Amino acid sequence: MIEELLPASVVSVEVHGDDGSEPAPLYPQEAAIVARAVVKRRREFAVVRACARRAMEKLGVPPQAVLPGERGAPGWPAGLVGSMTHCEGYGAAALVRETDLASLGIDAEPHEPLPAGVLEAVALPGEQERLSLLTARHPGVHWERLLFSAKESVYKAWFPLTGKWLDFSEADIEIAVGPEGTRHGRFQAELLVPGPVVDGRRLGAFDGRWTIQRGLVATSVTVPHA
């Protein structure tokens, strides 16, 4: 699912469902981070890291620990950029050589309505108006959940380039429906604060893709080099 949203240079590994089996063991320094966490959190933490290590192997990089850094952003081996995501019954990691992409972000969410009050907290007035139009045209899609996922992917691509927080209100996202209807599409995130400088040019927007499959919404953002 995630692979469909990413360029060929990106390696992705995903896991669907939860059969109750134990994920691959954590490295000691990873295990220490979630030693006091609830079982669900420990499992999610382990599943996405198992995905990340399989992606490393596909890129010819020795598997190693993935430790959370500032604001929880994963620390990747030198020369790689990547992103991870997990939700109920799903986990994924995507990695690429930093010579191929400047940054990337992925996110997956259950294809369900957002909890009450969340949309108003994350969506700009213009975004809410566009979501209303999309809902009227395509009522079978939880567009508000897709918007939330897109903003998560935008932030995951933004933070490694800037080291700064990006508020939900600081990116204005417009969602486009693709030729296949409500299964695939694209979106653009206009940055409402000064964007990151990549290869000497300041970016004013991020481009992303989305899909809805198997009861999930998945989004991705890739930031190419100039």
N, C-alpha and C positions, 0 to 999 in steps of 0.2 A: 504493500500500500504506500509506504513512504517512498520506496524506490521510484514509483511512478512520478513523484513530484520533484525529483532531483536530477541534475545533469549527470551524464555518464561518468564524469570524473569522481563522483561521490560514491562511496561504498556505504551501504546501509544494511543493518541487520535488525529484524523485528521478531517479536514473539507474541502470538495470539493465544488467549485463553490462559487458564491456570489449572493444571492437572494435579496440583498438590505436591508435585515433586520438588525436591530441593534444587535451587539454582546453583550454578558453579560457585565454589567457595570464594569468599572475599579475601583480599590481601589483609594482613594483620592491621595495617594502618587504616584501611577502610572499615574493617570490623569494629575498630575502636570508636569510630564516629557514630555508629548506630547501635552500640552495645546496649544502651538504655532505651532504645526506640521500641515501639510496639511491633508485633510480628509483621503486620501488613507493611509498615514502613521499611522494615529490614528486608523484606522480600522484594519490594519494588526497587530498593536501592541496589540489591544484588542482581536482579534481573537485567536492569539497564546496563550495569557494568559488565555483565556477561556478554551482552550484545556488543558493547563497545570493544571488548577484547577480541571478539570474533572479527569485528571490522578492522581492528589493528592488524590481525593476522592476514586478512585479505589484502591489505596494503603493504604487507611484507615488514611490518613493524612488530618487534617483540611485545607480547602482551604485558601490560604493567598496570599499576594501581591508577585509579582515576579519583583524585581527591578534590572535594569542593573547596574553592577558593573564595575570593571576595564575593559577597552576595550569593554564595552557593554555586557560582559558575564553575563547571568542571575544568580541571587542569589537564590539558592534553600533552602527549609527548611532543618534544621539539619537532617542528616542521609540519605539525598537523593542526587543523582546526576542525571543530565538530560541534555536535549538539545531541542531547538525549531528551527523551520524553517518556512518561508513563501515565496510565490511567487504569481504571478497573479492567483487568483482563487483557492488558496490552502494554508492551514496552518496546522501545526502539532506540537505536543509536545510529548516527550518520557521521562519517569522517571523510576528510579530503585533505590532500596535501595543500599547504598554504601557498604553494606556487600556482595552484589551479583556481583557488577561490580565496577572497579576502576574509570571508566569514559566512556562516550559515546558521540557520535556526530552524528547528522542527518542533511541532507540538501535535498532540492527539488528545481529543476529548470525547466523552460519550455524546452521541447525537441525541441530546435531550435538551429541554428548556433550561435556561440558566435559573438558579435560585432567585426568588423574589428579591428585587432591589439591586441585583448585581448589574443589570444592563445600564441602569441610570448612573451607576458608579464608574462604568468603564467606557461608555459610548458618548461621543459628542452629539450635540443636537442635530447636526447635519447627518451624522451616521445613523442616528435613530430614524430620521426621515427616510433615508435610503433603505434601511431595513424594512420599514413599513411597506414601501413599494415592492421590494423583493417578496415579502410575505404575501402580499395581495396577488402577485403573479405566480408564485411558486409556494403555495401554502404547506407543502409537505416537508419543507426544510426548516430546521431551527436556525435561522440566520443569525440570531443573537449569539448562539454558541459558536458558530463559525467565526463571527467577528472577534469574540473573546480569544479563540485559538489563534487567529491571525495576529492579534496584538501580542500574544505570548511569543510567537515565532519572530516577530519584529524585534521584541526586546532581546531575545536570545542571540539574534544576529548583531544587534546594536552594541550590547555591553562589551564584548571582546574588543571592539574597535574603539571604544570611548572610555571604558572603565567608569561610566556614569550611569545613574539611574535614569530611566525613561518612563515617565508617567503615562498612564492610559490616555490622558488628555493631550499628550504631546505628539501623537501620530493620528492623522485623519485617514481612515481606510475606506477605500471604495472597492466593493466586491463586484466582479463581473462573472456572469454565467457563461460557460463555454458552449461550444456547438453540440456537446453531448447532453445538454440540459443541466439537470441539477446533480449530476454525478461528479463533474470536474469543472474547474474554472480557475480564474486568476484574480489577483487583487493587487492594488497599489497602495502603499502607505506613504502619504505625504508627511514629512517630518516638520513639525511646527516649531522646532528649536534647531539651532545650528547642527547640521549633520556631521558625521565623521569625515575626516579627510583620508581618502584612499588613493594611493599613487599620485599624490599632489592635487587631487581634485576633491572639493567638498560635495558630498552627496546631499541631495534634497529630498530623495525618496528611495524607498525599497520596493522591489517587485517580489511578489509571492504567488504561490499556487495552492489550490485546495482540492480535496476530494472527500466524498462521503461514501463509505463502504462499511459493510459488516457491523452496522450500528455505531460507527465511529466517524468523527470529523477529524481530518488530518490536514495540517497546513505546513508550508515550508517557505523560507526566505533564503535566497542565495545572493551574496554580494560579490560580483565579479571584480577582477582587476581592470584597470583602465585598458 
